[in-house]
Amino acid sequence: MAINVSSACIGCQACIPTCPYEALYINEEGLCQVIPEKCVECGACIDVCPVSALSLPSADKEEVAAGEPAGKTPVMQNVSSNSEIPADEPKETAVQLTGDLGRYQGVWVFIEQREGEIAPVSLELLGVGRQLADKLGVELAGVLLGDSVCGLQDGLYEYGADKVYLVDHPVLRYYRTETYMQVFVKLVQVYLPEIILMGATTTGRDLAGAMATDLATGLTADCTALDIDTKQRLLLATRPAFGGNIMATIVCKNHRPQMATVRPKVMKMSKPVPGRQGQLVTPQVDLNEKDLLTRVVEIVKEHGEQVNLQDAEIIVAGGRGLGDREGFQRICFGLAEAIGAKVGASRAAVEAGWIEQKYQVGQTGVTVAPKIYFALGISGAIQHLVGIRGSDIIIAVNTDPEAPIFKECTYGIVGDVFKVVPALMEPLKELLSKHKQELEIITGKGGIHCA
């Protein structure tokens, strides 16, 4: 089964970036199509369609409000710490629960880890999660799943967590949708959090969509801002909609938990408080490898050039204004090499074939937060702007004085990028080199120590 697309589709592409499973595409006729093998019927695309061309396959399902899929929500009795999570019990319908949402309390953050190393986005979410929890007057908890990960919780307390739910089990050594969803859903059924935040990573998107479907609750993907309506205790999840033409704030009024995913580098990581302590909860789970439908045969690590723009301190990004592939390569790679920066690109440059998709910055690429971001020949579409707003300094060069990028940048230069960049290259190189030397003196590197 898969989402239905009616003849009302106008090919606006508003639904494409909302699908966490990349199950939607635009065909040669300019209309939306669904890949059945990828679609999980999460309903995320239905909410953003301006002409209501998308619908769930079951005709007897009620209409879906923004962020509120219909269905059944499983409810389980709360249990104390260090106890075994009980087996599934009869489920109440979502309609029966709408008047009893007060039982749901607390903000949870999924702590994504790989080989014992916590993903930075999880720490970023603890920062915004702390703010949301304080506004609601509730606890902030981290959910840590894995094998031999006991001990990682101390760092989570320092980044704001009041409590950590730790499930340490050999079966959870590698991420699998089946095992992680099974454990996480049971935790939700037992402890009833009102908000769950996850990183919009490959793992986070997969797990969030699967959980929202199983729990029959709302999920807002790729959020750029999160806040709380304190009167109604609603999560206000803001994200681009209608193809990035507007910013929509989505709420989930009648279902719990309220779920949202956030891309890495969108939220600022809070400063840790060394020595901060919290409560550890270690529920016992019944997992047996023999009972699982999937198993990990081998982990294959990708080789070749790796592009990690999210950790770059300086990024030189080019767009349509660079004219062609040769112009893009000469200007962007030339400046990046001169000042020791990473190269990025707008969606237009990628779609033109000037550079690979892994270099794309923006809502449909990666979200970045460098110290300096050069936007060369980039007009500043909303999809691109939401991906660079975490930058400390944005320097834009464009021939169009009315380009949207100039409303967002720290410094703007109206001019021909092919004249401006070569003129700036040597001064920038000398300036950054001098700055680097000053930092080395201040930090005591290179054998030079100052009092």
C-alpha positions in Angstrom: 0.0 0.0 0.0 1.1 3.6 -0.5 -0.2 7.2 -0.5 -2.7 7.9 -3.2 -2.2 10.8 -5.7 -5.3 12.2 -7.3 -5.7 14.0 -10.6 -5.8 17.3 -8.6 -2.0 17.3 -8.4 -0.4 20.4 -9.9 3.2 19.4 -9.6 4.1 22.2 -7.1 6.7 19.8 -5.4 5.6 21.0 -1.9 5.4 17.4 -0.8 8.8 16.2 -2.0 11.1 17.5 0.8 8.6 16.5 3.5 8.9 12.8 2.8 11.5 11.3 5.3 11.7 8.1 3.2 12.3 9.8 -0.3 9.2 7.9 -1.6 7.9 10.8 -3.7 9.2 12.1 -7.1 8.0 14.2 -10.0 7.6 12.4 -13.3 8.2 13.6 -16.8 4.7 15.1 -16.9 5.5 17.2 -13.9 3.2 15.3 -11.5 3.8 13.7 -8.2 4.4 9.9 -8.1 4.9 7.4 -5.3 7.4 4.7 -4.9 5.4 2.0 -3.1 8.4 0.1 -1.8 9.5 3.2 0.2 6.2 4.6 1.3 5.2 3.8 4.9 1.9 5.9 4.8 3.2 8.2 7.5 1.0 11.0 6.1 3.7 13.7 6.3 3.1 14.7 2.7 -0.6 15.0 3.0 -0.4 18.0 5.4 1.6 20.2 3.0 -0.3 19.6 -0.3 -2.1 22.9 -1.2 -4.7 21.1 -3.4 -5.4 18.1 -1.3 -4.2 15.7 -4.0 -2.7 13.2 -1.5 -4.6 10.9 0.7 -4.2 7.7 2.7 -5.2 4.5 0.8 -7.9 3.4 3.3 -11.1 5.2 2.4 -12.5 4.6 5.9 -9.7 6.6 7.6 -10.7 10.0 8.9 -9.3 13.1 7.3 -5.9 14.0 8.6 -5.3 17.4 10.2 -1.8 19.1 10.0 0.5 16.9 12.1 -2.4 14.6 13.4 -2.8 11.3 11.6 -5.8 9.3 12.5 -5.5 5.9 14.1 -5.0 4.2 17.4 -2.7 5.1 20.2 -1.3 2.4 22.4 -1.5 3.1 26.1 0.4 1.1 28.8 0.4 1.5 32.6 3.4 3.4 34.0 6.0 1.4 35.8 8.9 2.3 38.1 12.6 2.6 37.2 14.6 -0.5 36.6 11.5 -2.6 36.0 10.7 -4.8 33.0 8.6 -3.2 30.3 5.3 -5.1 30.2 4.0 -6.8 27.1 1.4 -5.1 24.9 -2.0 -4.4 26.4 -5.3 -3.6 24.7 -5.1 -0.2 22.9 -7.5 2.6 23.3 -8.5 4.7 20.3 -7.1 8.2 19.7 -10.5 9.7 20.1 -10.8 8.2 23.6 -7.5 9.7 24.6 -8.1 13.3 23.4 -9.7 14.2 26.8 -6.9 12.6 28.8 -3.7 14.1 27.3 -2.7 15.4 30.7 -1.2 12.1 31.5 1.6 12.8 29.1 4.5 14.7 30.7 8.1 15.5 29.8 10.3 16.2 26.9 12.5 13.4 25.4 15.4 13.6 23.1 16.6 10.5 21.2 20.4 10.2 21.8 21.8 8.9 18.6 25.1 7.2 18.9 27.4 5.1 16.7 30.1 2.9 18.1 29.8 4.6 21.4 30.1 8.2 20.1 27.2 10.5 20.5 26.0 12.4 17.5 26.4 16.2 17.9 22.8 16.8 16.8 21.6 15.0 19.9 23.5 17.4 22.1 22.1 20.3 20.1 18.6 19.0 20.7 19.2 18.7 24.4 19.8 22.5 24.3 16.5 23.3 22.7 14.8 20.5 24.7 16.0 22.2 27.9 14.2 25.4 26.8 11.0 23.6 26.0 11.0 21.6 29.2 11.6 24.7 31.3 8.6 26.5 29.6 6.4 23.5 30.4 7.8 23.0 33.9 8.7 19.3 33.2 11.8 17.1 33.1 14.1 16.8 30.1 15.1 13.2 29.4 17.5 11.5 27.0 16.8 8.1 25.5 20.0 6.2 25.0 19.8 2.8 23.2 22.8 0.6 22.3 25.3 -2.0 23.4 28.0 -1.2 25.9 26.9 2.5 26.1 26.6 2.7 29.8 28.7 5.6 30.9 27.7 8.0 28.1 24.8 9.3 30.3 27.2 11.5 32.4 27.8 13.7 29.4 24.1 14.0 28.7 23.4 15.4 32.2 26.1 18.1 31.6 24.2 19.1 28.4 20.9 19.6 30.2 19.2 16.2 30.7 17.5 15.6 34.1 17.0 12.0 33.4 18.4 9.3 31.0 16.5 6.2 29.9 19.3 3.7 29.2 18.6 0.4 27.4 21.9 -1.4 27.0 21.5 -4.7 25.1 23.7 -6.7 22.7 20.9 -6.8 20.1 21.0 -3.0 20.0 24.6 -2.9 19.0 23.7 -1.8 15.4 20.8 0.4 14.5 17.8 -1.5 13.0 14.4 -0.1 12.6 12.8 -3.2 14.0 14.7 -3.4 17.3 15.0 0.4 18.1 11.4 1.0 17.3 10.2 -1.9 19.4 12.1 -0.7 22.4 11.4 3.0 22.0 7.7 2.5 21.4 7.4 0.5 24.6 9.2 3.2 26.5 6.7 5.7 25.2 3.8 3.5 26.1 5.1 3.1 29.6 6.4 6.5 30.6 4.1 8.7 28.4 6.3 11.7 27.2 4.5 14.6 25.7 7.2 15.7 23.3 9.9 13.6 21.5 12.7 15.3 19.5 15.1 13.5 17.1 17.9 14.5 14.8 16.9 14.6 11.1 19.7 12.1 10.2 19.5 8.9 8.3 18.8 7.0 11.5 16.6 9.7 13.1 14.3 10.1 10.1 13.9 6.3 9.8 13.1 5.8 13.4 10.9 8.9 13.8 8.7 8.0 10.8 8.3 4.4 12.0 7.5 5.3 15.5 5.0 8.0 14.6 3.2 5.5 12.4 3.1 2.8 15.1 2.0 5.3 17.8 -0.5 7.0 15.4 0.7 10.5 16.3 1.9 13.5 14.5 5.5 14.1 13.2 6.8 17.4 11.9 10.0 16.8 9.9 13.0 19.0 9.3 12.0 21.8 11.7 13.9 25.1 11.7 12.4 26.4 15.0 10.7 24.9 18.0 8.6 26.7 20.7 5.8 26.1 23.2 2.3 27.4 23.4 2.2 27.3 27.2 -1.5 27.8 27.6 -2.4 24.6 25.5 0.9 22.8 26.2 1.4 22.5 22.4 4.7 22.1 20.6 5.0 24.8 17.9 7.1 23.2 15.2 8.1 25.5 12.3 9.4 24.4 9.0 9.3 25.5 5.3 6.2 24.5 3.4 4.7 24.8 -0.1 8.0 24.2 -1.8 9.8 26.5 0.7 7.7 29.6 -0.2 6.4 30.0 3.4 7.3 29.0 6.9 4.5 27.0 8.5 4.1 26.4 12.2 2.5 22.9 12.7 0.7 21.7 15.9 -0.6 18.3 17.0 -3.6 19.1 19.2 -5.2 15.8 19.8 -2.5 13.2 19.8 0.6 12.4 22.0 3.5 12.4 22.0 4.2 15.4 19.8 7.1 14.5 17.6 9.6 16.5 15.6 12.9 16.0 13.8 15.6 18.7 13.5 18.6 18.8 11.1 22.1 18.9 12.5 23.4 22.5 13.0 20.0 24.1 13.1 20.0 24.5 16.9 22.8 25.8 18.9 24.5 23.4 21.3 24.4 24.6 24.9 27.5 25.0 27.0 28.0 21.9 29.2 27.9 22.2 32.9 30.7 20.0 34.3 29.7 17.8 37.1 25.9 18.2 36.6 24.1 15.0 37.7 20.8 13.4 36.8 18.7 10.3 37.3 19.4 7.1 35.4 16.5 4.8 34.5 17.4 1.3 33.2 14.3 -0.5 32.0 14.7 -4.2 31.2 13.7 -5.4 27.8 13.1 -8.8 26.3 15.0 -9.0 23.0 16.2 -12.2 21.3 18.1 -12.2 18.0 16.3 -15.4 17.0 12.9 -13.6 17.1 13.9 -10.8 14.8 13.1 -10.5 11.1 16.3 -8.7 10.2 19.9 -9.2 11.2 23.1 -7.3 10.5 25.5 -9.4 8.3 28.2 -6.8 7.7 29.0 -3.1 8.2 30.6 -1.6 5.1 32.2 1.8 5.5 32.2 4.1 2.6 35.6 4.9 1.1 36.7 7.8 -1.1 36.4 11.5 -0.6 34.2 12.4 2.3 32.4 15.8 2.4 31.6 17.0 5.9 30.3 20.5 5.5 28.5 20.4 8.9 31.8 20.6 10.7 33.5 23.1 8.4 34.5 26.5 9.9 34.6 28.2 6.5 32.5 27.4 3.5 32.7 28.9 0.0 29.4 28.2 -1.8 28.4 29.0 -5.3 25.1 29.3 -7.1 23.5 29.9 -10.5 25.3 33.3 -10.8 28.6 31.6 -11.5 27.3 30.9 -15.0 28.7 27.4 -15.8 30.7 24.5 -14.4 34.0 26.1 -15.4 33.1 29.4 -13.6 32.0 27.5 -10.5 35.1 25.4 -10.3 37.4 28.3 -10.8 35.8 30.7 -8.4 34.7 28.4 -5.6 37.5 25.9 -5.5 40.0 28.7 -6.1 38.9 30.8 -3.1 38.4 27.7 -0.9 41.9 26.5 -1.6 43.4 29.9 -1.0 41.8 30.4 2.5 41.5 26.7 3.6 37.8 26.4 3.3 35.3 23.7 2.2 33.2 24.1 -1.0 29.4 24.1 -0.9 26.7 24.7 -3.5 23.2 25.8 -4.0 20.5 23.5 -5.3 20.6 25.3 -8.7 24.3 24.6 -9.1 23.8 20.9 -8.2 20.9 20.5 -10.6 22.9 22.1 -13.3 25.5 19.4 -12.9 28.3 21.6 -11.9 29.0 19.7 -8.7 27.8 16.5 -6.9 24.7 16.5 -4.6 26.8 15.8 -1.5 28.0 19.4 -1.6 24.5 20.9 -1.6 23.6 23.3 1.2 20.0 24.1 2.2 16.7 22.5 3.1 17.2 19.7 0.5 20.9 19.4 1.2 22.8 19.9 4.5 22.3 22.5 7.2 25.6 24.2 8.1 26.8 26.6 10.8 30.3 27.7 9.9 32.1 30.7 11.3 32.2 32.2 7.8 29.9 31.4 4.9 30.6 32.9 1.4 27.5 33.0 -0.8 28.8 33.6 -4.3 26.2 34.1 -7.0 23.5 32.7 -4.8 20.2 34.7 -4.8 19.0 33.3 -1.5 15.9 31.2 -1.9 14.2 30.3 1.4 15.3 26.6 1.0 18.9 27.8 1.0 18.6 30.4 3.7 17.2 28.0 6.3 20.3 25.9 5.8 22.8 28.7 6.6 21.2 30.7 9.3 23.4 29.2 11.9 26.5 30.8 10.3 28.3 33.4 12.4 29.2 35.5 9.4 27.6 35.4 5.9 29.4 37.2 3.1 27.4 37.5 -0.1 28.4 38.6 -3.6 25.7 39.1 -6.2 25.0 41.4 -9.1 21.3 41.8 -8.1 20.9 44.4 -5.3 17.4 43.0 -4.6 18.5 39.4 -4.1 17.0 38.0 -0.9 20.5 36.9 0.3 21.3 40.6 1.1 18.6 40.6 3.8 20.3 37.7 5.6 24.0 38.4 5.1 26.4 40.1 7.5 28.3 41.7 4.6 27.0 42.1 1.1 28.8 43.1 -2.1 26.8 44.1 -5.2 29.1 43.3 -8.1 30.4 40.8 -10.6 31.6 37.7 -8.7 34.3 37.1 -11.3 35.9 40.5 -10.5 35.1 40.8 -6.8 36.5 37.4 -5.6 39.9 37.5 -7.4 40.3 41.0 -5.9 39.5 39.7 -2.4 41.5 36.5 -2.5 44.9 37.7 -1.4 43.7 40.1 1.3 41.4 37.4 2.7 44.3 34.8 2.6 46.6 37.2 4.5 43.9 38.2 7.0 42.9 34.6 7.9 46.5 33.6 8.1 47.2 36.4 10.6 44.1 35.5 12.6 45.2 31.9 12.8 48.6 32.9 14.0 47.1 35.1 16.7 44.9 32.2 17.9 47.9 29.9 18.1 49.7 32.5 20.3 46.6 32.9 22.5 46.1 29.2 22.9 49.8 28.4 23.4 50.2 26.3 20.2 53.3 26.3 18.1 55.6 26.7 21.1 54.6 30.3 21.8 53.1 30.9 25.3 51.6 34.1 26.6 50.5 34.9 30.1 
